[in-house]
């Protein structure tokens, strides 16, 4: 008999020892805790025949990449890391980015606009430096636009124009809303359609 999802979640819950070693940022504790064993054996990989996966640095650990690093080093043939860009104005984020790529093997960096200082865009000096460095080191930049691509498309275009050698990924398809069908009529949002195109 196959175990239920709840049994699997309980069996692979983030152990107390790991929670002490890889603490969550206060206020960012997940409602459902899991670990790489859960992903590897229960969620999709083993059962679905998935050979590898990209693990995106969870916001729950913010800029402490030690858990994802440990997992990708433990299973280098299964997991590749996507680090989180730290837009610290003192340049520590740029140094961290280089270390994560060159020393820890991360292959993608996520630019989350909601982590940039209030009123600043990803086209500020540190954003440009990290975007350029990612391209120089051969890793892609993933843009997180969870409140809509329209809010960030001009920043993305500026960075891509200025640094055309940096590969770009729009996380979650840029959060564009697909057309919806209501009573056999196609309802579209012109702003979203323009952003998606």
VEXRO-731928 format. One line per 4 residues: for each residue x negated, y, z of N, C-alpha, C. Coordinates in steps of 0.02 Angstrom, whole numbers. Layout:
<pts>
X:Y:Z:X:Y:Z:X:Y:Z ~ ...
</pts>
This chain:
<pts>
-42:-59:0:0:0:0:-45:63:0 ~ -29:108:-44:-69:169:-51:-51:218:5 ~ -101:250:36:-86:297:91:-50:359:64 ~ -8:388:106:27:449:86:-21:507:88
-1:563:58:-42:624:57:-59:645:128 ~ -10:642:173:-22:663:242:-73:619:276 ~ -71:553:262:-121:507:290:-190:526:264 ~ -194:540:199:-258:558:168:-284:623:196
-240:672:205:-261:736:232:-288:728:303 ~ -253:688:343:-276:676:411:-343:640:413 ~ -351:592:368:-412:553:366:-472:594:343 ~ -460:642:299:-515:682:272:-514:754:295
-481:768:351:-480:836:378:-550:859:394 ~ -561:924:390:-627:953:405:-645:936:477 ~ -696:895:488:-712:873:555:-735:930:601 ~ -724:923:665:-742:974:714:-816:991:709
-859:941:700:-931:953:695:-946:999:635 ~ -912:986:579:-923:1027:519:-896:1098:530 ~ -840:1104:566:-811:1170:580:-860:1211:622 ~ -896:1178:667:-946:1214:707:-1006:1234:665
-1027:1189:620:-1085:1202:578:-1070:1252:522 ~ -1009:1249:495:-988:1292:439:-924:1330:460 ~ -931:1379:504:-872:1413:531:-836:1455:479 ~ -772:1463:490:-731:1507:447:-739:1579:471
-730:1625:424:-729:1696:441:-666:1708:482 ~ -671:1742:539:-611:1756:579:-556:1788:537 ~ -496:1760:544:-440:1785:505:-433:1752:437 ~ -481:1711:418:-480:1678:353:-475:1602:359
-452:1578:417:-446:1507:427:-391:1480:380 ~ -405:1424:345:-355:1397:299:-298:1363:336 ~ -239:1362:306:-183:1328:337:-189:1252:328 ~ -223:1231:275:-234:1160:262:-308:1149:255
-337:1112:300:-409:1102:299:-426:1037:265 ~ -480:1038:229:-503:978:195:-578:982:187 ~ -606:932:154:-677:932:141:-691:899:75 ~ -755:894:57:-772:867:-8:-752:794:-15
-753:755:40:-731:686:36:-659:680:12 ~ -618:726:35:-547:727:14:-543:740:-61 ~ -582:787:-86:-582:802:-157:-610:742:-196 ~ -664:716:-173:-699:662:-208:-657:598:-212
-625:579:-158:-591:514:-155:-515:516:-162 ~ -483:568:-138:-410:567:-135:-375:614:-183 ~ -400:674:-189:-363:723:-228:-358:704:-301 ~ -414:704:-336:-407:692:-407:-466:656:-437
-523:665:-410:-583:643:-446:-586:567:-455 ~ -589:530:-401:-596:458:-406:-535:426:-438 ~ -476:445:-413:-414:415:-437:-400:433:-510 ~ -419:493:-531:-404:516:-599:-462:505:-647
-518:480:-622:-575:468:-666:-610:533:-686 ~ -609:583:-642:-644:646:-656:-717:639:-635 ~ -762:654:-681:-833:643:-668:-866:699:-628 ~ -842:761:-635:-875:817:-601:-827:875:-592
-846:920:-548:-804:978:-534:-846:1037:-514 ~ -819:1096:-526:-849:1159:-502:-816:1175:-436 ~ -856:1186:-385:-828:1207:-320:-841:1282:-313 ~ -786:1320:-308:-791:1392:-299:-798:1406:-225
-846:1449:-208:-857:1469:-138:-791:1494:-109 ~ -764:1461:-58:-700:1483:-30:-707:1548:10 ~ -657:1589:5:-655:1653:41:-657:1640:117 ~ -638:1580:137:-637:1562:208:-706:1565:240
-758:1558:198:-827:1562:222:-861:1626:198 ~ -826:1666:161:-850:1728:131:-919:1719:99 ~ -970:1753:123:-1035:1750:90:-1084:1699:121 ~ -1059:1658:166:-1099:1604:194:-1088:1542:149
-1134:1530:104:-1127:1477:54:-1155:1410:78 ~ -1170:1403:141:-1204:1343:165:-1164:1278:155 ~ -1098:1281:161:-1059:1219:153:-1060:1197:80 ~ -1043:1242:34:-1042:1223:-37:-1112:1202:-60
-1163:1237:-36:-1232:1218:-53:-1248:1148:-29 ~ -1228:1131:33:-1243:1065:59:-1207:1011:18 ~ -1146:1025:-2:-1107:976:-40:-1137:966:-110 ~ -1154:1022:-144:-1182:1015:-211:-1251:982:-211
-1289:992:-157:-1354:959:-152:-1346:884:-135 ~ -1294:869:-97:-1282:799:-79:-1256:759:-138 ~ -1218:792:-182:-1188:759:-240:-1201:799:-304 ~ -1265:805:-324:-1281:848:-382:-1252:824:-448
-1235:760:-453:-1206:735:-516:-1130:744:-517 ~ -1101:762:-460:-1028:771:-456:-1006:843:-452 ~ -1044:886:-417:-1022:953:-403:-1072:1006:-425 ~ -1045:1061:-451:-1083:1121:-468:-1051:1178:-430
-1093:1222:-403:-1067:1277:-362:-1054:1341:-401 ~ -1001:1376:-381:-985:1443:-405:-990:1488:-343 ~ -1040:1532:-342:-1050:1575:-283:-1006:1637:-287 ~ -1002:1672:-232:-962:1732:-226:-1009:1792:-225
-999:1839:-272:-1041:1899:-275:-1029:1942:-213 ~ -1084:1959:-180:-1082:2002:-121:-1101:2073:-142 ~ -1053:2119:-144:-1067:2186:-169:-1098:2234:-118 ~ -1135:2206:-70:-1167:2248:-19:-1211:2301:-52
-1202:2363:-31:-1237:2419:-62:-1312:2419:-48 ~ -1334:2381:1:-1406:2380:17:-1445:2332:-26 ~ -1412:2299:-73:-1446:2254:-119:-1454:2183:-94 ~ -1431:2168:-33:-1438:2100:-8:-1399:2050:-50
-1344:2073:-79:-1303:2029:-121:-1340:2008:-184 ~ -1378:2053:-213:-1417:2037:-273:-1471:1986:-256 ~ -1504:1997:-200:-1556:1949:-177:-1524:1881:-164 ~ -1466:1880:-131:-1431:1818:-116:-1412:1782:-181
-1387:1821:-230:-1367:1792:-294:-1426:1756:-327 ~ -1483:1789:-330:-1543:1758:-359:-1562:1694:-323 ~ -1559:1695:-257:-1576:1636:-218:-1527:1579:-232 ~ -1463:1595:-233:-1412:1543:-244:-1420:1510:-312
-1438:1550:-362:-1446:1523:-429:-1512:1485:-436 ~ -1567:1518:-417:-1633:1489:-429:-1651:1433:-380 ~ -1631:1440:-317:-1650:1391:-266:-1596:1338:-253 ~ -1533:1359:-256:-1479:1313:-237:-1439:1286:-297
-1455:1309:-357:-1425:1280:-417:-1355:1301:-436 ~ -1330:1356:-410:-1264:1380:-429:-1264:1398:-503 ~ -1208:1384:-538:-1203:1395:-610:-1153:1448:-631 ~ -1115:1475:-584:-1066:1527:-597:-1064:1573:-537
-1048:1637:-548:-1038:1684:-493:-970:1716:-502 ~ -932:1718:-448:-865:1749:-451:-870:1822:-429 ~ -842:1866:-470:-834:1937:-454:-761:1946:-431 ~ -753:1957:-367:-686:1968:-338:-681:2043:-322
-638:2080:-359:-635:2153:-349:-612:2173:-280 ~ -578:2128:-245:-550:2145:-180:-602:2140:-125 ~ -663:2122:-143:-718:2121:-95:-764:2182:-104 ~ -754:2219:-158:-794:2279:-169:-772:2333:-119
-816:2378:-100:-796:2432:-54:-737:2471:-82 ~ -695:2494:-39:-635:2531:-58:-652:2589:-105 ~ -616:2593:-160:-626:2647:-208:-682:2635:-258 ~ -717:2578:-251:-771:2563:-298:-751:2508:-346
-779:2510:-406:-764:2459:-455:-825:2414:-465 ~ -813:2360:-501:-868:2314:-514:-918:2342:-564 ~ -904:2400:-590:-951:2433:-635:-997:2481:-598 ~ -996:2479:-530:-1042:2521:-493:-1113:2492:-502
-1163:2525:-473:-1232:2504:-484:-1246:2432:-463 ~ -1221:2412:-405:-1234:2344:-383:-1197:2293:-426 ~ -1137:2311:-447:-1099:2267:-492:-1135:2257:-558 ~ -1160:2311:-587:-1197:2307:-650:-1261:2266:-641
-1296:2277:-585:-1358:2240:-573:-1344:2164:-567 ~ -1291:2145:-531:-1275:2074:-523:-1251:2044:-589 ~ -1211:2081:-626:-1186:2056:-691:-1244:2044:-739 ~ -1289:2093:-742:-1348:2087:-785:-1392:2029:-763
-1405:2022:-698:-1447:1969:-672:-1417:1900:-687 ~ -1352:1894:-681:-1319:1830:-697:-1334:1810:-769 ~ -1328:1858:-815:-1343:1844:-885:-1416:1826:-896 ~ -1461:1862:-863:-1532:1846:-869:-1548:1776:-844
-1513:1754:-793:-1525:1688:-764:-1483:1632:-796 ~ -1442:1651:-845:-1404:1601:-883:-1343:1573:-849 ~ -1314:1612:-803:-1252:1589:-771:-1194:1635:-791 ~ -1135:1607:-792:-1075:1645:-810:-1049:1685:-751
-1013:1738:-766:-977:1777:-715:-903:1763:-722 ~ -872:1741:-668:-800:1730:-667:-766:1790:-635 ~ -717:1818:-669:-681:1875:-642:-616:1852:-610 ~ -607:1870:-547:-546:1855:-510:-501:1916:-513
-445:1910:-547:-399:1966:-557:-329:1948:-532 ~ -326:1926:-469:-264:1897:-443:-205:1945:-441 ~ -217:2010:-445:-161:2057:-446:-145:2081:-517 ~ -176:2048:-566:-161:2062:-636:-222:2085:-675
-230:2058:-734:-286:2074:-777:-286:2148:-797 ~ -227:2176:-806:-223:2246:-827:-260:2294:-781 ~ -262:2278:-717:-295:2321:-669:-371:2322:-677 ~ -398:2271:-711:-471:2263:-713:-501:2257:-782
-459:2255:-834:-484:2243:-901:-535:2295:-924 ~ -526:2358:-904:-574:2409:-927:-643:2398:-895 ~ -645:2376:-833:-709:2360:-800:-743:2302:-836 ~ -705:2251:-851:-732:2191:-884:-759:2210:-952
-721:2250:-990:-744:2272:-1056:-809:2312:-1052 ~ -814:2356:-1003:-875:2397:-995:-935:2353:-980 ~ -928:2306:-935:-983:2262:-918:-1003:2218:-977 ~ -954:2191:-1012:-968:2148:-1070:-1001:2187:-1126
-982:2250:-1135:-1011:2292:-1187:-1083:2309:-1169 ~ -1095:2326:-1106:-1161:2346:-1085:-1209:2287:-1080 ~ -1183:2228:-1062:-1225:2169:-1052:-1196:2110:-1092 ~ -1202:2111:-1158:-1168:2060:-1199:-1196:1989:-1192
-1253:1981:-1160:-1282:1914:-1153:-1255:1876:-1092 ~ -1213:1909:-1052:-1184:1876:-994:-1119:1843:-1014 ~ -1115:1777:-1004:-1053:1740:-1018:-1000:1757:-966 ~ -938:1758:-987:-883:1779:-943:-828:1726:-942
-800:1716:-883:-742:1672:-873:-688:1714:-839 ~ -627:1709:-864:-571:1742:-829:-538:1689:-786 ~ -552:1692:-721:-524:1643:-674:-448:1642:-679 ~ -420:1583:-678:-347:1574:-680:-315:1609:-740
-350:1608:-797:-326:1640:-858:-309:1714:-846 ~ -346:1746:-803:-336:1817:-790:-271:1833:-754 ~ -239:1782:-727:-174:1789:-692:-121:1821:-736 ~ -128:1813:-802:-76:1839:-848:-13:1797:-840
43:1830:-842:106:1795:-835:129:1773:-905 ~ 142:1709:-913:165:1686:-979:236:1709:-992 ~ 255:1709:-1056:325:1727:-1071:372:1678:-1036 ~ 429:1701:-1017:478:1658:-985:540:1653:-1028
573:1597:-1023:635:1587:-1062:694:1593:-1014 ~ 739:1636:-1032:800:1645:-993:858:1638:-1041 ~ 900:1586:-1030:957:1573:-1073:939:1573:-1147 ~ 888:1536:-1163:865:1527:-1232:835:1590:-1263
828:1645:-1225:798:1706:-1252:727:1712:-1224 ~ 682:1731:-1267:613:1740:-1245:606:1810:-1214 ~ 588:1812:-1151:579:1876:-1116:503:1886:-1109 ~ 477:1940:-1135:405:1952:-1130:392:2018:-1095
335:2022:-1066:311:2083:-1035:257:2109:-1081 ~ 268:2166:-1114:222:2191:-1164:152:2205:-1134 ~ 150:2230:-1072:86:2244:-1040:45:2180:-1031 ~ 78:2127:-1006:44:2064:-995:23:2033:-1062
67:2037:-1113:51:2009:-1178:-11:2044:-1208 ~ -14:2110:-1199:-71:2148:-1225:-135:2128:-1188 ~ -131:2121:-1123:-190:2102:-1084:-214:2033:-1104 ~ -168:1986:-1111:-186:1917:-1129:-218:1914:-1197
-193:1954:-1245:-222:1954:-1313:-291:1983:-1312
</pts>
